Amino acid sequence: MKRRALVGIPALALLLSACGEKNLPLDSLDPEGPIARDIDNLFTVVFIIAAVIFVLVETALVVGVLKYRRHKGEDDRPVKQSHGNTRLEIAWTVLPALLLAGIAVPTVATQFDIRAEPTGERIEINVTGHQWWWEFEFPQYGFTTANEFHMPAGKNVYLTMTSEDVIHSFWLPNLNGKRDLVPGRTSNLTLLADDPTPTGQPFFGVCAEFCGLAHADMRMRVFVDTEEDFEAWAQAQALPAVIPTDGLAAEGYGTFGRVCSACHAIAGTDYQQRLAPDLTHFGSRTTLGGATFTNDTAHLEQWLANPSDLKPMDPDRNDLESGRILGMPDFGLESAQIDELVALLQSWK
Amino acid sequence: MATVAEPVTIKSPGPPGVWGWLTTVDHKRIGILYGWSALFFFIVGGLEALLIRLQLVGPNQELLSADAYNQLFTMHGTTMVFLAVMPIAAAFANYFLPLMIGARDVAFPRLNAFSYWLFLFGGIFMYSSFFLGGAPDGGWFGYAPLSIEIPEVVRMDFWALGLLTLGVSSIGSSANFIATILTMRAPGMTLLRMPVFVWMMLVVSFLLIFSLPTVTVGLFQVLFDRNFGTLFYAADAGADPLLWQHLFWLFGHPEVYVLILPAMGIVSEVIPVFSRKPLFGYSFVVFAGVAIGFMGFGVWSHHMFTSGMGPVAESGFAVATMMIAVPTGIKIFNWLGTIWGGQLRLTTAMLFALGFIGMFTIGGLSGVLHSIVPSDSQQHDTYFVVAHFHYVLFGGSILGSLAGLYYWFPKMTGRLLNERIGKWHFWLTLIGFNLTFAPMHFLGLIGQPRRTYRYPEGVGLDFWNLAATVGAFVIAVSVLFLIYNIVVSRRNGEIAGRDPWDARTVEWLTASPPAEHNFDEIPIVTARDDLWERKYTIDDNGYPVARENPNIPALKEPDELGEIHMPSASYYPALTALGVVIAMFGLAYLPVGFAAVGVGAMVMAWGIFGWSMEPVAKDHAGHGDEEHDGD
């Protein structure tokens, strides 16, 4: 009976996911673009074949046991000593081989399709994996952002990816399978979305290859916009930061120069170290800490007070000279300094 | 007629006490040592799993830090693969391989002891890291460059050195098993009369001999990068970190078959006995196992489908991976064919074997899903994969091994495991196992990545994670039933006699437990199911008829035995292994550790010298009586 229930559960899960509820933002069975749909269609076909074989084998097993079991009190009876049946055995060697060969054809075809480089007009993004955050550079627009980006619906987005330290893996289940970021190599991935994501419901992504301490907190958000909205977002991101001249934010800018600029870059200023996320338009992001926490005042204050409280990192091993950064240290900022930095960062929309 | 009733005195042969066990070279005692050690590490690895499941019981739990979690999942995987499942197979192989081929011991008894002690000390060495600044935390697969990025912390040195130690142990066992199987079979035991379990251990041994060298090369590179500043995996210096993945998986995938083939062998022994029929299509099952062994070397890159090898290589490995499902399917169909038309005695051993078929099938089918490269790119490194390989390794290897335990326990101890407790154990295991791992399929498909110490709220992962945690505790309860059953039945279990199951193979021909020399007289083998043929003949319609005079020689009294040359006990294997592990501690703490390396090398040299100088076989003249009073 246990086994029969098992057949039902995957079916139920498929059904649930088919509803396309957005409360499963990482659902690989909810393709939102043609590439992911190709993958999903292939998966569905093979899943159904596997499910049929599963039912056949488990039925044969259960029926065999029920039919041939020795019942309580029954004596041993002589059993015909069959040693096999060559014809039958050849059949269950050849038939699965043919079936698998049949599956291999669409598999190989789909693989070549989805790995092909998109031609024509496309948005390019250079992705760099860091422990434990994502760097997204838009070379056509001339800006860099982190952990979140926007992309237009209906247009190919071509990622060129590498890693700064260890191996990471870019995974945005709604739009494509995952692809590793290997230091010293580049890899590519194409994203294509059908429609803009609803307001406040971006696609979620994660780093899928174990990359050390805070692997679990290396996440991302991707917003799919209309073409116009995307252009507006990209143009705004490409603007340099506005340097505050008075008030709390201006005080914060001084602190930023003394402390933060050792690692963080700000477009339009001399601060161009790229060991940590570019903060030029930090205020426009919805999350912080590797897309792990909502970008609000409370989290930002907590982060500035001691980043490792929120997200496990290993800043004691940072080495600025070699550029090896394993997270933001606790700088022992006073609460006044934190307030100023919060005002500054939130002003950088 | 079926079972031979005779007065039984159950006595463990061989000298008693700790010293007796430390110096034993008897394959049966070494098998028992492997068994207890494997059970111990299985429990430790299980406790690690429980901690992992507690941490994941809900979103954003804080029971474990990320650091602790990473150590635990690394050690859980390493433990279950190298310190639990492999040694369980080694336990059965050590104990039963010589018995099943009608030999008195393995080819190299002292090498056998050395392999065991090296395994035990290697496991203890790895676990000592918990008390020396933290356990390995880079995953059981130790991907470079993550595994070399923090050389000042010794954790991954313990991992690499520990695996090297265990590798030496495995190479030793494998060479030993191959030599034993190829040269020490009883007269008449042709290769195609060997029990399937023996065949599978032969394949496993070759797999290890050919696959361990590649990971050994990789492990040395990692150690050199970490300790001597070499640049095997430094991308800045132009190295390609993917080399590690190739070296690791060229070992790692054959390793998967190393873990499952012994269980397939066990199931191929258990199902015919309790179906009261011969194995359906013996030669297909054997050659399917051999085919899996060969093909197992051609599919390693399916662990790397997302690493960017290019679609040509990806397609090639995809097709190879699909094709390995063919021999696997053959085995499943042949087991079903064995059941069909039999009369099934649903003992606990048989239930576990049937559970193996049912659960392993699920793992096999989800494995085919992974060979579909595009959909693997969605499932790779998610809980779907975790579900898949637990269906193979738990649903397959562990259930198969438990079938073997219930089946062979009476031969090892002279007493049967309790069937009532056994059935509780089986059903709790099956329910707990499915409750734990079936939900992981859905968790993976809806996006939970592996090796993450926490997951956010509101992404739909809460319910199935809770279910999996509950299931893990059901498994834990089932393990308590197992331990209780072993402890109780060892002392008070029903007396088994030589052949409690009306079995088919010659290990059941001798006493339970067998004397140190296994067989009073080496059996002359005339058939595949030799013991069965000694008891039954077949009528014209293919039905068995009990022989009036079954060819079961009576067990002899010690004084009736002639001279039987058996290897003498030796403490040198354990001493040599101790030297290796002392040196390993030194290597973990270079350069200060050089002193320990020196000490270890001296102990090793002492052990090897003594080993090569001592006489091989005991002087029989004066000892015969003492040695054989266990019969």
Interface residues (C-beta under 8 A of the other chain):
Chain A: K2 R3 L6 I9 P10 A13 S17 E21 N23 L24 P25 L26 D27 S28 L29 D38 I39 D40 L42 F43 V46 F47 A50 I53 F54 V57 E58 A60 L61 G64 V65 Y68 R69 R70 D76 R77 P78 V79 K80 Q81 S82 H83 G84 N85 T86 L88 E89 W92 T93 P96 A97 L100 A101 I103 A104 T107 V108 T110 Q111 F112 I114 R115 D165 V166 I167 S169 W171 P173 N176 G177 K178 R179 D180 V182 P183 G184 R185 S187 F204 V206 C207 A208 E209 F210 C211 G212 L213 A214 H215 A216 D217 R219 T292 P312 R317
Chain B: A2 S65 A66 D67 N70 G138 G139 Y143 P145 L146 E149 I150 A235 D236 G238 A239 D240 P241 L242 S275 R276 K277 P278 F280 G281 Y282 S283 F284 T306 S307 G308 G310 P311 E314 S315 A318 V319 M322 M323 A325 V326 G329 I330 I332 F333 N334 L336 G337 I339 W340 G341 G342 Q343 L344 R345 L346 L354 I357 G358 T361 I362 L365 S366 V368 L369 S371 I372 V373 P374 S375 D376 S377 Q378 Q379 H380 D381 T382 L430 I431 N434 A438 H441 F442 L445 I446 G447 Q448 P449 R450 R451 T452 Y453 R454 Y455 P456 G458 V459 G460 D502 I538 N541 G542 Y543 P544 V545
